[in-house]
Amino acid sequence: MTVPIVFDKPINIWLGLVLIALLLVQITSGILMTRGKHALFVPHVTNACLIAVVAAIHAYYGIGVWFFDFRYG
């Protein structure tokens, strides 16, 4: 199995960066919800589902590279 390369970096690197950004959005929306902005509940849940999908794909390629001899390219 090969790990795709996007803009000269492996896809698991890009997914890690996207995951960090999504986690920051999740934390921010959670803090805003506790301060009374309950209209953010639906985007908060949607973002949680998106985090789960991105984390699963990121983990698939990361674990594949470390343990199952996935190749870059």
Residue pairs with C-beta under 8 A, 6 or more apart in sequence:
1 64
1 68
1 70
1 71
2 70
2 71
2 72
2 73
3 10
3 11
3 12
3 61
3 64
3 65
3 70
3 71
3 72
3 73
4 10
4 11
5 11
5 72
5 73
6 14
7 14
10 61
10 65
10 72
11 61
12 58
12 61
12 62
12 65
15 54
15 57
15 58
15 61
16 58
16 62
18 54
19 51
19 54
19 55
19 58
22 47
22 50
22 51
22 54
23 51
25 47
26 44
26 47
26 48
26 51
29 40
29 43
29 44
29 47
30 44
32 40
33 40
33 41
33 44
61 70
64 70
65 72
